């Protein structure tokens, strides 16, 4: 189930054209997060409920990455 969750997340991030570095960072974070929630909750179904649908998570992550990058670009231009 963990592999399926991470694969769905990865596919959606690729569809949103996230960079390989961003995808690797996100998958690493979510892999650890999945393990932590699984340990606390005890079942894969509860992990999916807690973390949310991987496709929706990818959408939210892409939005936050774009905002973060835009801030970085603006700061570089100001400097």
Number of C-alpha atoms within 10 A of each C-alpha: 12 15 9 10 21 18 14 16 23 21 15 20 24 14 10 13 11 18 11 12 9 14 20 13 12 17 18 13 11 18 15 11 14 21 15 13 17 18 12 11 13 12 12 17 11 14 22 17 9 13 15 12 13 21 16 12 14 23 14 11 16 18 11 12 13 12 12 11 11 12 12 12 12 10 10 9 8 7 6
